[in-house]
Amino acid sequence: MWLITHDLGVAAQMADRVAVMYAGRIVEDAPAETLFATPAHPYTRALLQSVISGDGPRGGRLPAISGTIPSLADPPDGCRFHPRCPRASAQCRQAAPNMRARRGGFVACWHPHDEPVAAVEDRGEGVTPDAPERAQLLTIIDLRKHYPGKQRVVRALDGVSFHIEEGETFGLVGESGCGKSTLARILLQLERPTGGRVTFAGEYLGRRNHAQRRHMQMIFQDPYGSIDSRWTLRQIIGEPLVVHESLSASERRVRVRDLLVQVGLDPAWEARYPHSLSGGQRQRVAIARAIALHPRFIVADEAVSALDVSVQAQVINLLQDLKQRLGLTYLFIGHGLHLVRHVSDRIGVMYLGRMVEVGPAEQVFRHPAHPYTRALLAAIPIADPTRRGSFTPLPGEVPSPANPPAGCRFHTRCGMATSRCRNDEPVLIRYADKREVACHFPL
């Protein structure tokens, strides 16, 4: 099997050998255990140091590689990684290294490392304490979204209730198809709910809340698919300003250039098109567009899942910086539980259109109350080949939202299910301080 991935946890659990590419070239090829324990190439090392661990501290800045990957149309002379490498020498800038044998593998580097990679716990960051309770910015009460089908109604959302506090990052996790993206679209009024109520800053969100739209923005998973590839960056970022503000062309251009600077891009790029940018750069453009109107609330729907770990760290650091500088509130939707834990103040866990657990990020992660939350955490692949088999895949398949099971919807996959679980549906109730769980037998 040949596995191509940017998920280093999956590579560590599955691969016998791992090859690392940078700017069109293989820079390291080694047995998995050797590569993860003592990576020789500085780029491999930087990738591994960008991996977020569930054992490390939460919050703070992630280690990220400075700069961006070079253009393959005009790569640098010598080693292609040298503009971003802290060990680069004159030799690195002048001549490209060939692959040479090392510890059962190969590396293309003039100055390879020999020491083990630093552990996540050695980053010198403190654990971010759970945030104090603040005023509610967004309140969701019994939200439902049903799609009529030929034979059955698809219950994408079926009674979701929770709130998001001003200035916090609320993480939302769950398997594909559980209703996370549907919820996001309804909150931003891109779809109408079947029932329920949503309030923003105390005001009911109905069909005609045009004034509130500027305060609620979205960052999509695929920046290339969510923006017009025929537009320049000036047009993409400036469109919200055209819709919501009365600015002259010159004033709008100044704002666009300022926004490019805020997200770490060269303002001279305003005339470029999206195809000329890397994935991480395109996502920065999407972020610039999202903050153009100084919103209060941003939905990040899998906003970094398509990026490799080094670029992912850069974008996460940017989002954290913008949150502090602009006073933003985030709904952060993701599959990577370690990443969601790192950025979130509180976490909500969804299963088959229902919220099954809500609570402070550290408490939910360390002491999950719902069996589904515990199963999600147990299924995380660990980026350590010496701990293969340490994750446990969830049994069974997600039931169809068109025909959900009676009682607790997770009982068909839960090892703790009883006759009560099969017959009586649990409701989301207060379980402990600041925590809620929908389970008859919380852990």
C-alpha positions in Angstrom: 0.0 0.0 0.0 1.1 3.5 -0.8 -0.5 6.0 1.6 -0.4 9.7 0.7 -1.4 11.9 3.7 -0.7 15.0 5.7 -2.1 13.3 8.9 1.1 12.3 10.7 -0.9 10.3 13.2 -2.3 8.1 10.5 1.2 7.7 8.9 2.7 6.7 12.3 0.0 4.0 12.8 0.0 2.5 9.3 3.3 3.1 7.5 6.4 0.8 7.6 8.5 3.5 5.9 7.8 7.2 5.5 9.0 9.6 2.8 8.8 13.3 3.3 8.4 15.7 0.3 9.2 19.4 0.1 8.8 21.6 -3.0 8.8 18.7 -5.4 11.6 16.6 -3.9 12.0 13.8 -1.4 14.0 15.2 1.5 13.9 12.2 3.8 13.0 8.5 3.5 13.3 6.3 6.6 11.6 3.5 8.6 8.7 5.0 10.5 10.1 4.5 14.0 13.4 6.1 13.0 11.8 9.0 11.3 9.4 9.8 14.1 12.0 9.4 16.9 15.1 11.0 15.3 14.1 13.0 12.2 17.2 14.0 10.3 15.9 16.7 7.9 15.0 20.1 9.4 11.7 20.1 7.5 10.7 16.7 8.9 11.6 17.9 12.3 9.5 21.1 11.9 6.5 19.1 10.7 6.7 16.8 13.8 7.0 19.7 16.2 3.9 21.2 14.7 1.8 18.1 15.6 -0.7 18.9 18.4 -0.7 16.3 21.2 -3.6 15.6 23.5 -1.0 15.4 26.4 0.5 18.8 25.8 -0.7 22.2 27.1 -3.8 23.8 25.7 -3.8 27.3 24.1 -0.7 29.4 23.3 1.1 29.6 20.1 2.0 26.5 18.0 5.5 25.9 16.6 5.2 26.8 13.0 7.7 27.0 10.1 8.4 30.6 9.1 7.7 31.7 5.5 5.9 29.7 2.8 6.7 26.9 0.4 8.5 28.3 -2.7 7.0 28.5 -6.1 7.8 25.4 -8.2 7.9 27.7 -11.2 10.9 29.4 -9.7 12.4 27.3 -6.8 15.4 28.6 -4.9 18.9 27.5 -5.8 20.6 24.9 -3.6 18.5 23.2 -1.0 14.9 24.3 -1.6 14.2 24.5 2.1 17.1 26.8 2.9 15.1 30.1 3.0 13.1 28.7 5.9 15.8 26.6 7.6 17.5 27.7 10.8 20.5 25.5 10.0 21.1 26.9 6.5 24.7 27.7 5.4 26.3 29.0 2.3 26.6 25.4 1.1 22.9 25.0 1.4 22.2 28.1 -0.6 24.6 27.1 -3.4 24.2 23.3 -4.0 21.3 20.9 -3.7 22.1 18.0 -1.4 21.8 14.4 -2.8 20.1 11.6 -0.9 22.6 9.8 1.3 22.2 6.8 3.6 21.4 7.3 7.3 20.2 4.9 10.0 18.5 2.5 7.6 17.0 5.4 5.5 18.1 8.3 3.4 18.2 12.1 3.9 18.9 15.0 1.5 20.6 17.5 3.8 24.0 19.0 4.3 23.5 19.4 8.1 21.2 16.6 9.3 20.1 16.3 12.9 21.1 13.4 15.0 19.3 14.1 18.3 15.7 13.1 19.1 12.9 15.6 18.4 11.8 17.7 21.4 8.6 16.5 23.1 5.5 18.6 23.0 5.6 19.0 26.7 9.0 20.9 26.4 7.5 23.9 24.5 7.4 26.0 27.6 3.8 26.9 27.4 1.4 27.0 30.3 -2.0 25.3 30.3 -4.7 27.8 29.5 -7.2 27.7 32.3 -10.9 27.2 31.5 -12.4 30.6 30.8 -14.8 32.2 33.2 -18.5 32.4 32.3 -19.3 35.4 30.1 -22.4 37.0 28.6 -24.2 34.8 25.9 -23.7 36.1 22.4 -25.5 33.3 20.5 -28.3 31.2 22.0 -29.7 28.1 20.2 -32.9 26.6 21.5 -34.4 23.4 20.2 -33.1 24.0 16.7 -34.4 21.6 14.1 -33.7 21.1 10.4 -35.7 18.4 8.5 -35.3 17.7 4.8 -38.3 16.0 3.2 -37.5 12.9 1.2 -39.4 10.6 -1.0 -40.1 8.1 1.7 -38.8 9.5 5.0 -37.9 12.9 6.5 -34.1 13.4 7.0 -33.6 14.8 10.5 -30.3 16.6 10.0 -30.8 18.6 13.3 -33.4 17.3 15.7 -33.6 19.5 18.8 -30.2 21.1 19.3 -29.8 23.5 22.3 -26.6 25.3 23.5 -25.1 28.7 23.8 -21.9 30.5 22.8 -20.4 33.1 25.1 -19.0 36.5 24.1 -15.3 36.2 23.3 -15.0 32.5 23.6 -14.0 29.8 21.1 -16.7 27.1 21.1 -15.5 23.8 19.5 -17.9 21.5 17.8 -17.0 17.9 17.0 -18.7 14.7 15.8 -18.5 12.3 12.9 -19.3 13.3 9.3 -23.0 13.6 8.8 -23.9 14.4 12.4 -25.2 17.9 11.4 -22.3 20.2 12.2 -22.2 22.0 8.9 -26.0 22.2 8.7 -26.0 23.9 12.1 -23.3 26.4 10.9 -25.3 27.3 7.8 -28.5 27.9 9.8 -26.7 30.1 12.3 -25.4 32.3 9.4 -28.9 32.3 7.8 -27.7 30.5 4.7 -30.5 28.0 5.4 -33.8 28.3 7.2 -34.5 26.1 10.2 -37.6 23.8 10.4 -38.1 24.9 14.0 -36.5 26.3 17.1 -35.0 29.6 17.9 -31.7 31.4 17.5 -30.8 34.7 19.1 -27.7 36.8 18.4 -26.8 39.5 21.0 -30.3 39.2 22.4 -32.0 39.7 19.0 -34.0 37.0 17.3 -32.5 35.9 14.0 -35.3 35.8 11.4 -35.4 36.2 7.6 -34.8 39.9 7.5 -31.8 40.5 9.8 -29.6 42.1 7.1 -28.0 44.4 9.6 -26.8 41.4 11.7 -25.2 39.6 8.7 -22.1 41.8 8.8 -21.4 40.7 12.4 -21.6 37.0 11.5 -19.1 35.6 9.0 -17.8 32.2 7.9 -14.5 30.6 6.9 -15.1 27.5 4.8 -13.0 24.3 4.6 -12.0 24.8 0.9 -10.9 28.4 0.3 -10.5 27.7 -3.5 -14.0 26.4 -3.8 -15.6 29.1 -1.7 -14.2 32.1 -3.5 -14.5 33.2 -7.2 -11.3 32.0 -8.9 -11.8 34.6 -11.7 -11.6 37.5 -9.2 -8.4 39.2 -7.9 -7.7 39.3 -4.2 -8.8 42.9 -4.2 -12.2 41.9 -5.5 -12.6 38.9 -3.2 -11.7 40.7 0.0 -13.4 43.9 -1.1 -16.8 42.4 -1.9 -18.2 42.6 1.6 -17.2 46.3 1.7 -19.2 46.9 -1.5 -22.3 45.2 0.0 -22.3 46.7 3.4 -20.3 50.0 3.3 -20.3 53.1 1.2 -16.6 53.5 0.3 -14.9 55.0 -2.7 -12.7 52.7 -4.8 -9.5 54.3 -3.3 -10.8 53.9 0.2 -11.8 50.3 -0.4 -8.4 49.5 -1.8 -6.7 50.9 1.3 -8.9 48.7 3.4 -8.1 45.6 1.3 -4.4 46.2 1.6 -4.6 46.7 5.3 -6.6 43.4 5.6 -3.9 41.6 3.6 -1.3 42.9 6.1 -3.4 41.8 9.0 -3.5 38.2 7.8 0.2 38.1 7.0 0.2 38.6 3.2 2.0 41.1 1.0 -0.4 44.0 0.1 1.2 44.1 -3.3 -0.6 40.8 -4.0 -3.9 42.5 -4.3 -3.9 42.1 -8.1 -3.1 38.3 -7.9 -5.6 35.5 -8.6 -6.3 32.6 -6.1 -4.6 30.0 -8.4 -1.2 31.7 -7.9 -1.4 31.1 -4.1 -0.7 28.1 -1.9 -3.5 26.5 0.1 -2.5 28.2 3.3 -2.3 31.6 1.5 -5.7 31.1 0.0 -7.1 30.4 3.5 -5.5 33.6 4.7 -7.4 35.4 1.9 -10.6 33.8 3.1 -9.9 35.0 6.7 -9.2 38.5 5.5 -12.6 38.5 3.7 -14.3 37.2 6.9 -12.9 40.0 9.1 -13.4 42.8 6.5 -16.5 44.1 8.2 -15.2 43.8 11.8 -17.6 41.0 12.7 -18.3 39.8 16.3 -18.8 36.1 15.4 -17.0 33.8 12.9 -17.8 30.2 12.1 -14.7 28.3 11.1 -16.0 25.1 9.4 -13.1 22.7 9.1 -11.0 25.7 8.3 -7.7 24.0 8.6 -8.5 20.3 7.9 -7.2 20.5 4.3 -3.8 22.0 5.3 -0.6 20.1 6.3 0.4 20.4 9.9 3.0 23.2 9.5 0.6 25.5 7.5 -2.2 24.5 9.9 -0.1 25.8 12.8 0.4 29.1 11.1 -3.3 29.5 10.4 -4.3 28.6 14.0 -1.8 31.1 15.4 -3.3 33.7 13.0 -6.9 32.9 14.2 -5.8 33.1 17.8 -4.0 36.5 17.2 -7.1 37.9 15.5 -9.4 36.7 18.3 -7.3 38.6 20.8 -6.8 41.7 18.7 -10.3 42.1 17.3 -12.4 40.6 20.2 -13.8 37.8 18.1 -16.0 34.9 19.1 -15.5 31.6 17.2 -17.5 28.5 16.5 -14.7 26.2 15.5 -16.0 23.0 13.8 -13.4 20.2 13.3 -12.7 16.5 13.2 -9.2 16.7 14.8 -10.0 16.5 18.5 -6.5 17.5 19.6 -6.7 20.6 17.5 -10.2 21.5 18.7 -9.1 21.0 22.3 -6.1 23.3 21.8 -8.1 26.3 20.5 -11.4 25.9 22.3 -12.7 27.3 25.6 -15.7 24.9 25.6 -16.6 21.9 23.4 -19.9 20.5 22.2 -20.1 16.9 20.9 -22.8 16.1 18.3 -24.2 12.7 17.3 -26.9 12.2 14.7 -28.4 15.6 14.9 -28.3 15.9 18.7 -25.9 17.5 21.2 -24.8 14.8 23.5 -22.2 16.6 25.7 -21.1 20.2 26.3 -18.5 21.5 28.7 -15.1 23.2 29.3 -12.6 21.9 26.8 -10.1 20.4 29.3 -12.8 18.7 31.3 -14.5 17.1 28.3 -11.2 16.0 26.9 -9.7 14.6 30.2 -13.0 13.2 31.7 -15.6 12.5 29.0 -19.0 12.0 30.4 -20.8 10.5 27.3 -19.7 7.1 25.9 -19.6 8.6 22.4 -17.2 11.3 23.5 -14.9 8.7 25.1 -15.1 6.6 21.9 -14.1 9.6 19.7 -11.1 10.3 21.9 -10.1 6.6 21.9 -10.1 6.6 18.1 -7.5 9.3 17.6 -4.4 8.0 15.8 -1.3 8.9 17.8 1.8 10.2 16.0 4.1 7.6 17.5 4.9 4.3 15.7 5.9 2.7 19.0 2.2 3.0 20.2 0.5 1.3 17.3 -2.9 -0.2 18.1 -3.3 2.3 20.9 -6.4 3.7 19.2 -9.8 2.0 19.1 -12.1 2.6 16.0 -15.7 3.2 16.8 -17.8 0.1 16.2 -20.6 0.0 13.6 -21.8 2.7 11.3 -23.6 6.0 12.0 -27.4 5.3 11.6 -29.3 7.1 8.9 -30.8 10.4 10.0 -33.8 9.5 8.0 -34.4 6.5 10.3 -32.7 7.2 13.7 -32.8 4.5 16.4 -35.4 4.8 19.2 -34.2 5.8 22.6 -30.6 7.0 22.8 -29.4 7.3 19.2 -26.0 6.0 20.2 -27.2 2.8 21.8 -26.6 0.7 18.7 -22.9 1.3 19.0 -22.5 1.7 22.8 -21.1 -1.1 24.9 -22.9 0.2 28.0 -26.4 0.2 26.5 -29.3 -1.2 28.5 -33.0 -1.7 27.8 -33.6 1.8 29.1 -31.2 3.2 26.5 -33.0 1.4 23.8 -36.4 2.7 24.8 -36.0 6.1 26.5 -34.3 9.0 24.9 -32.0 11.0 27.3 -32.2 14.7 27.3 -29.3 17.1 27.8 -29.1 17.9 31.5 -26.6 19.5 33.9 -24.1 16.9 34.8 -21.5 18.8 36.8 -20.3 22.4 37.1 -20.6 24.0 33.6 -21.1 20.6 32.0 -24.1 19.0 30.3 -24.6 15.4 29.1 -27.4 13.5 27.4 -26.9 10.0 28.8 -28.7 7.7 31.3 -25.4 6.4 32.6 -22.8 9.2 32.3 -19.2 8.1 32.9 
